[in-house]
Amino acid sequence: QFPGWSMRSDGSIVIATGNDDALGVYACTPYNSYGTAGESRPTRVLLKDPPAFTVRPKEEYFQEVGRELVIPCMAHGDPPPTITWVKLGSAGKNGAQVDANSSLVFRPLIKEQHGVWECMASNQVAHISAATSVHVLGTSPHAVTNVSVLPLLLAANISWEPGFDGGYFQRFSVWYTPLVKHLSRAHHDWVSLSVPAGAQHLLVENLQPDMSYQFSVLAQNKLGSGPFSQIVTSVPRGFPLTTVPPEPPAMTIRIFLSPPQALTANETARGVLLQWEPPGQLSVALSGYALELRQDKGGWEVLDRSIPSTKTQVLVPGLIKDAFYEFRLVAFAGSYISDPSNTVNVSTAGMEVYPSRTQLPELLPQPVLAGVIGGICFLSVAVIFSTVAACIMNRRRAARIQKRRQGRTP
């Protein structure tokens, strides 16, 4: 025997470390007090190498939807391992292909291919795996997960984990409806509540006690809405029957603020004139508007965040010639901000370059404009007064000269 070798009670040989000493042909001979019936058929021991990665995929890949993405994965072993790719949590490869080099190929990349992919290398000795995350950019948001509902007194607290945002800022809204047991009711009337930016939970109040409600969460970004989350059913708690009901909670004001409407753009001699209509639905006083733009499909930037709520048009000078612009408006009331308005496109190809201005002021601030007008009026009065005075002096001088000439005449 060699170090690390042992025999079990059932006759099996245990070789702790496989090396060249273990190579060879083996046979087993069983026996007892009566002798033996002979040895077993011979078996050969061969040393093989388990798979090992020579090229591992990176931990994460980011690529825009519709483009090509290739993720390498290579391994060696004896015998040579077989490499397969799977998407965790999904059946099949969702349209992905594996090329001759065992690389995973997305051509083109689609939204459904977002997620965690695993490369597995297997042979007769062992199997190993390596995982990578594929992030598909430029899509609508993915569904939120782990939606939970905490029933409270006449209310419910909804919480969730956001899905991937598709590469853009995403907003959430909570949808709910009571489960009324009427057979004649064709569908439920769902109510939606906007979630403050950055929050992952929302308190839904003023619910009926001891009535079942269904809840779902919807994610949205600039490209559209993602799928609704799974529906969760919950029953808010009512008042205890053995105690006096507490004072009803103070009524909360729900803010309804729709975006500005009918945004249009018209070219003028001094720039592009943007006109719009105020929001159609608002439950509080409007504070003002903010104007956003982006140039040549770049990122959105805030051009002017202090447009008064009383204005429905603004002049945009300072555009660059032969460029493509997009404009949109948002309305705000206090800390609440509406969704963006419709987007208008402006192309300056072939236009004259407008006067360069870096922001969106009015032609002149009102105090300065008043001072300019007052100065012009004062100057005009002074010119008129000087002209009248000069005329009067000329007439008097002409009269004196005439008298002198008449006095010298005999």
C-alpha positions as CSV (number, residue, x, y, z in Angstrom):
1,Q,0.0,0.0,0.0
2,F,0.9,3.6,-0.5
3,P,0.4,6.6,1.9
4,G,-3.2,7.7,1.8
5,W,-4.5,4.4,0.6
6,S,-7.1,2.4,2.7
7,M,-9.7,-0.3,2.4
8,R,-13.2,-0.1,3.7
9,S,-15.1,-2.8,5.4
10,D,-17.1,-3.5,2.1
11,G,-13.8,-4.1,0.3
12,S,-13.6,-0.8,-1.6
13,I,-10.2,0.8,-2.0
14,V,-9.9,4.5,-1.1
15,I,-7.1,6.5,-2.8
16,A,-6.9,9.9,-1.1
17,T,-4.6,11.5,-3.7
18,G,-4.6,10.5,-7.3
19,N,-1.1,10.3,-8.8
20,D,1.0,8.0,-10.9
21,D,1.1,5.4,-8.1
22,A,-2.6,4.8,-8.7
23,L,-2.3,4.0,-12.4
24,G,-2.7,0.3,-13.3
25,V,-5.1,-2.7,-13.6
26,Y,-6.9,-3.8,-10.5
27,A,-8.9,-7.0,-9.6
28,C,-10.8,-7.9,-6.5
29,T,-10.8,-11.4,-5.0
30,P,-13.5,-12.1,-2.4
31,Y,-13.0,-15.0,0.0
32,N,-14.3,-16.5,3.3
33,S,-13.5,-19.6,5.4
34,Y,-14.6,-21.8,2.6
35,G,-12.2,-20.2,0.1
36,T,-12.9,-18.1,-3.0
37,A,-14.8,-18.3,-6.2
38,G,-12.1,-16.4,-8.1
39,E,-11.2,-12.8,-8.8
40,S,-13.3,-10.2,-10.4
41,R,-12.9,-8.9,-13.9
42,P,-10.0,-6.5,-14.1
43,T,-10.5,-2.7,-14.1
44,R,-8.1,-0.1,-15.3
45,V,-7.4,3.2,-13.3
46,L,-6.6,6.2,-15.5
47,L,-5.7,9.7,-14.4
48,K,-7.9,12.5,-15.9
49,D,-7.8,16.3,-15.4
50,P,-10.9,18.2,-14.3
51,P,-12.0,21.2,-16.3
52,A,-10.3,24.5,-15.7
53,F,-11.2,27.9,-17.2
54,T,-8.6,29.5,-19.5
55,V,-10.9,32.4,-20.4
56,R,-13.5,33.5,-17.9
57,P,-16.4,35.9,-18.6
58,K,-16.3,39.3,-16.8
59,E,-18.6,39.8,-13.9
60,E,-20.8,42.4,-15.8
61,Y,-21.5,43.4,-19.4
62,F,-23.3,46.6,-20.4
63,Q,-24.6,47.0,-24.0
64,E,-27.4,48.8,-25.8
65,V,-30.4,47.0,-27.1
66,G,-30.2,46.0,-30.7
67,R,-26.4,45.8,-30.8
68,E,-24.1,42.8,-30.8
69,L,-22.5,41.4,-27.6
70,V,-20.0,38.5,-27.4
71,I,-19.1,36.9,-24.1
72,P,-16.1,34.6,-24.2
73,C,-15.7,31.4,-22.1
74,M,-13.0,28.7,-22.7
75,A,-11.8,25.8,-20.6
76,H,-9.4,22.8,-20.9
77,G,-9.3,19.4,-19.3
78,D,-8.8,15.7,-20.0
79,P,-11.0,14.7,-21.6
80,P,-11.7,18.1,-23.2
81,P,-14.7,19.6,-21.4
82,T,-18.1,20.4,-23.0
83,I,-19.1,24.1,-22.5
84,T,-22.8,25.1,-22.2
85,W,-24.5,28.3,-21.5
86,V,-27.8,28.8,-19.5
87,K,-29.7,31.9,-18.3
88,L,-30.5,31.6,-14.6
89,G,-34.2,31.7,-13.9
90,S,-35.2,31.1,-17.5
91,A,-35.6,28.1,-19.8
92,G,-33.5,28.1,-22.9
93,K,-31.1,30.7,-24.2
94,N,-33.7,33.4,-25.2
95,G,-32.4,33.6,-28.7
96,A,-28.7,33.6,-27.8
97,Q,-26.2,31.5,-29.8
98,V,-22.9,29.7,-28.9
99,D,-20.2,30.0,-31.5
100,A,-17.3,27.6,-32.3
101,N,-15.1,29.2,-29.6
102,S,-17.8,28.5,-26.9
103,S,-18.5,32.2,-26.7
104,L,-22.1,33.4,-26.0
105,V,-23.3,35.6,-28.9
106,F,-26.2,38.0,-28.8
107,R,-27.0,39.2,-32.3
108,P,-28.9,41.4,-31.8
109,L,-29.2,42.0,-28.0
110,I,-32.9,42.1,-26.8
111,K,-34.5,43.2,-23.6
112,E,-35.4,39.6,-22.6
113,Q,-31.7,38.6,-22.5
114,H,-31.0,40.9,-19.6
115,G,-30.1,38.9,-16.5
116,V,-27.5,36.4,-15.1
117,W,-25.9,33.9,-17.5
118,E,-23.8,30.9,-16.5
119,C,-21.0,29.2,-18.4
120,M,-20.6,25.6,-17.4
121,A,-17.6,23.3,-18.3
122,S,-18.1,19.6,-17.7
123,N,-16.2,16.4,-18.4
124,Q,-16.2,12.8,-16.9
125,V,-14.2,14.1,-13.9
126,A,-16.0,17.2,-12.7
127,H,-17.9,20.3,-13.8
128,I,-17.3,24.0,-13.0
129,S,-19.2,27.2,-13.7
130,A,-18.8,30.9,-14.0
131,A,-21.6,33.5,-13.9
132,T,-21.9,37.0,-15.5
133,S,-24.6,39.7,-15.5
134,V,-25.8,41.1,-18.8
135,H,-27.3,44.6,-18.6
136,V,-29.4,45.7,-21.6
137,L,-29.4,49.5,-21.9
138,G,-32.0,51.6,-23.8
139,T,-35.2,49.7,-22.8
140,S,-38.2,50.3,-20.7
141,P,-37.9,49.2,-17.0
142,H,-38.1,45.7,-15.8
143,A,-40.7,44.5,-13.4
144,V,-40.2,45.2,-9.7
145,T,-39.8,42.1,-7.5
146,N,-40.5,41.1,-3.9
147,V,-43.6,43.1,-3.5
148,S,-44.9,43.0,0.0
149,V,-47.9,44.5,1.7
150,L,-48.0,45.3,5.5
151,P,-51.6,45.7,6.6
152,L,-52.2,48.6,8.9
153,L,-55.2,50.3,10.5
154,L,-57.3,51.4,7.6
155,A,-54.2,51.4,5.4
156,A,-51.4,49.3,3.9
157,N,-47.7,49.9,3.4
158,I,-46.4,48.7,0.0
159,S,-42.7,48.0,-0.5
160,W,-40.7,46.4,-3.3
161,E,-37.3,46.0,-4.9
162,P,-36.8,47.9,-8.1
163,G,-35.9,46.0,-11.3
164,F,-33.3,47.2,-13.8
165,D,-34.1,50.7,-15.0
166,G,-33.1,50.1,-18.6
167,G,-30.4,52.8,-18.3
168,Y,-32.7,55.7,-17.5
169,F,-34.2,57.2,-14.4
170,Q,-37.4,55.3,-13.5
171,R,-40.5,56.3,-11.5
172,F,-43.0,54.1,-9.7
173,S,-46.7,54.0,-9.2
174,V,-48.8,51.8,-6.9
175,W,-52.0,50.4,-8.3
176,Y,-54.8,49.0,-6.1
177,T,-58.4,47.9,-6.2
178,P,-60.9,46.4,-3.8
179,L,-62.2,42.9,-4.3
180,V,-66.0,43.4,-4.4
181,K,-67.9,40.2,-4.6
182,H,-70.4,41.2,-7.3
183,L,-70.9,38.6,-10.1
184,S,-72.2,41.3,-12.4
185,R,-69.0,43.4,-12.1
186,A,-67.1,43.0,-15.4
187,H,-63.7,44.3,-14.1
188,H,-62.1,46.1,-11.2
189,D,-61.6,49.9,-11.1
190,W,-57.9,50.3,-10.4
191,V,-56.6,53.4,-8.6
192,S,-53.0,54.5,-9.1
193,L,-50.8,56.6,-6.8
194,S,-47.5,58.2,-7.8
195,V,-44.5,57.3,-5.6
196,P,-42.0,60.1,-4.7
197,A,-38.8,60.0,-6.6
198,G,-36.3,57.6,-5.1
199,A,-38.7,55.9,-2.7
200,Q,-39.3,52.1,-2.7
201,H,-42.4,52.1,-0.5
202,L,-45.7,53.9,-0.3
203,L,-48.4,54.2,2.4
204,V,-51.9,53.7,0.9
205,E,-54.5,55.2,3.3
206,N,-58.3,55.5,3.7
207,L,-58.9,51.9,2.9
208,Q,-62.0,50.0,4.1
209,P,-61.5,47.7,7.0
210,D,-61.9,43.9,6.6
211,M,-62.1,44.2,2.8
212,S,-59.6,42.4,0.5
213,Y,-57.5,44.6,-1.8
214,Q,-55.2,43.8,-4.7
215,F,-51.9,45.7,-5.1
216,S,-49.4,45.9,-7.9
217,V,-46.5,48.2,-8.7
218,L,-45.6,49.7,-12.1
219,A,-42.2,51.1,-13.2
220,Q,-41.9,53.8,-15.9
221,N,-39.0,55.6,-17.6
222,K,-38.6,57.9,-20.6
223,L,-39.1,55.0,-23.0
224,G,-42.3,53.8,-21.5
225,S,-43.8,51.5,-18.9
226,G,-42.5,48.1,-17.8
227,P,-44.7,45.2,-16.9
228,F,-46.8,45.2,-13.8
229,S,-45.5,43.3,-10.8
230,Q,-47.2,40.3,-9.4
231,I,-50.5,41.0,-7.7
232,V,-50.5,40.8,-3.9
233,T,-53.8,40.5,-2.0
234,S,-54.1,41.9,1.6
235,V,-56.8,42.9,4.1
236,P,-56.3,46.2,6.1
237,R,-57.0,46.0,9.8
238,G,-60.2,47.6,11.2
239,F,-60.8,49.1,14.6
240,P,-60.7,46.7,17.6
241,L,-64.2,45.9,18.7
242,T,-63.4,46.1,22.5
243,T,-62.0,49.6,22.4
244,V,-63.3,53.0,21.5
245,P,-62.3,54.0,18.0
246,P,-59.5,56.6,18.0
247,E,-60.0,60.0,16.4
248,P,-60.0,59.7,12.6
249,P,-56.7,60.6,11.0
250,A,-56.3,64.0,9.5
251,M,-57.4,64.1,5.9
252,T,-54.4,64.0,3.5
253,I,-54.3,65.9,0.3
254,R,-53.4,63.9,-2.8
255,I,-51.5,65.8,-5.3
256,F,-52.7,65.5,-8.9
257,L,-50.3,67.3,-11.3
258,S,-50.5,66.4,-15.0
259,P,-47.8,67.6,-17.5
260,P,-48.0,70.7,-19.6
261,Q,-50.0,70.2,-22.8
262,A,-49.7,70.9,-26.5
263,L,-46.1,72.1,-26.5
264,T,-45.3,73.6,-30.0
265,A,-42.2,75.3,-31.5
266,N,-42.2,78.1,-34.1
267,E,-39.2,79.8,-35.7
268,T,-39.0,83.6,-35.4
269,A,-36.4,86.2,-36.3
270,R,-35.1,86.3,-32.7
271,G,-35.1,82.5,-32.0
272,V,-37.4,79.6,-31.4
273,L,-40.7,80.5,-29.7
274,L,-42.1,77.6,-27.5
275,Q,-45.8,77.8,-26.6
276,W,-47.9,75.4,-24.4
277,E,-51.1,75.1,-22.4
278,P,-51.1,74.7,-18.6
279,P,-51.7,71.2,-17.0
280,G,-55.2,70.0,-17.4
281,Q,-55.4,68.5,-13.9
282,L,-53.8,69.9,-10.7
283,S,-55.0,69.9,-7.1
284,V,-52.7,72.6,-5.8
285,A,-51.4,75.9,-7.0
286,L,-48.9,75.7,-9.8
287,S,-45.4,77.0,-8.9
288,G,-43.8,77.2,-12.3
289,Y,-42.2,75.3,-15.2
290,A,-38.8,74.0,-16.0
291,L,-37.6,73.7,-19.6
292,E,-35.4,70.8,-20.6
293,L,-33.5,70.2,-23.9
294,R,-31.0,67.9,-25.5
295,Q,-28.9,68.3,-28.6
296,D,-28.3,65.7,-31.2
297,K,-29.8,62.8,-29.1
298,G,-27.5,63.5,-26.2
299,G,-28.6,63.7,-22.5
300,W,-31.4,65.9,-21.2
301,E,-30.3,69.1,-19.5
302,V,-32.3,71.7,-17.6
303,L,-32.2,74.9,-19.6
304,D,-34.4,77.1,-17.4
305,R,-36.0,76.0,-14.1
306,S,-37.6,79.4,-13.2
307,I,-40.3,79.9,-15.7
308,P,-43.3,81.6,-13.9
309,S,-46.5,79.7,-13.7
310,T,-48.4,82.5,-15.5
311,K,-46.4,82.2,-18.7
312,T,-47.4,80.0,-21.5
313,Q,-44.6,80.8,-23.9
314,V,-40.8,81.4,-23.9
315,L,-38.3,82.5,-26.5
316,V,-35.2,80.3,-26.9
317,P,-32.3,82.2,-28.6
318,G,-28.7,81.1,-28.9
319,L,-29.2,77.9,-30.9
320,I,-26.3,76.5,-32.9
321,K,-26.6,76.3,-36.7
322,D,-27.0,72.9,-38.3
323,A,-27.9,71.1,-35.1
324,F,-30.9,69.0,-34.0
325,Y,-32.7,70.0,-30.7
326,E,-35.5,68.5,-28.6
327,F,-37.5,70.4,-26.0
328,R,-39.9,69.4,-23.3
329,L,-41.5,71.0,-20.3
330,V,-42.3,69.8,-16.7
331,A,-44.6,71.6,-14.3
332,F,-44.0,71.7,-10.6
333,A,-46.0,72.6,-7.5
334,G,-43.9,72.8,-4.4
335,S,-41.9,69.6,-4.2
336,Y,-44.1,67.8,-6.7
337,I,-43.0,67.5,-10.3
338,S,-45.1,66.4,-13.2
339,D,-44.2,63.9,-15.9
340,P,-42.6,65.6,-19.0
341,S,-44.8,67.1,-21.7
342,N,-44.7,66.0,-25.3
343,T,-41.4,66.5,-27.0
344,V,-40.9,69.0,-29.9
345,N,-38.1,68.8,-32.4
346,V,-36.2,71.8,-33.8
347,S,-33.6,71.5,-36.6
348,T,-31.4,74.6,-37.3
349,A,-30.2,73.2,-40.6
350,G,-30.1,76.1,-43.1
351,M,-31.3,78.6,-40.5
352,E,-29.4,81.9,-39.7
353,V,-27.5,81.7,-36.4
354,Y,-29.5,83.3,-33.6
355,P,-27.9,85.9,-31.2
356,S,-25.8,84.0,-28.8
357,R,-27.5,83.7,-25.4
358,T,-26.6,81.0,-22.9
359,Q,-29.9,81.0,-21.1
360,L,-33.6,81.9,-21.5
361,P,-34.0,85.5,-20.1
362,E,-36.6,87.9,-21.3
363,L,-35.6,90.6,-23.7
364,L,-34.8,92.9,-20.7
365,P,-35.7,92.6,-17.1
366,Q,-38.6,94.9,-16.2
367,P,-36.7,97.3,-14.0
368,V,-34.0,97.8,-16.6
369,L,-36.6,98.2,-19.4
370,A,-38.4,100.8,-17.3
371,G,-35.2,102.7,-16.8
372,V,-34.3,102.6,-20.5
373,I,-37.8,103.9,-21.5
374,G,-37.6,106.6,-18.9
375,G,-34.2,107.7,-20.2
376,I,-35.5,107.8,-23.7
377,C,-38.5,109.9,-22.7
378,F,-36.4,112.3,-20.7
379,L,-33.9,112.7,-23.6
380,S,-36.8,113.3,-26.1
381,V,-38.3,116.0,-23.8
382,A,-34.9,117.7,-23.5
383,V,-34.4,117.7,-27.3
384,I,-37.8,119.2,-27.8
385,F,-37.3,121.9,-25.2
386,S,-33.9,122.8,-26.6
387,T,-35.3,123.1,-30.1
388,V,-38.2,125.4,-29.0
389,A,-35.8,127.5,-27.0
390,A,-33.5,127.8,-30.0
391,C,-36.4,128.9,-32.2
392,I,-37.5,131.5,-29.7
393,M,-34.0,132.9,-29.4
394,N,-33.6,133.0,-33.2
395,R,-36.8,135.0,-33.6
396,R,-35.8,137.5,-30.9
397,R,-32.4,138.0,-32.5
398,A,-34.1,138.5,-35.9
399,A,-36.4,141.1,-34.4
400,R,-33.6,143.1,-32.8
401,I,-31.7,143.1,-36.1
402,Q,-34.8,144.4,-37.9
403,K,-35.2,147.3,-35.4
404,R,-31.6,148.4,-35.9
405,R,-32.0,148.4,-39.6
406,Q,-35.2,150.5,-39.3
407,G,-33.5,153.0,-36.9
408,R,-30.6,153.7,-39.4
409,T,-33.0,154.4,-42.3
410,P,-33.4,158.3,-42.7
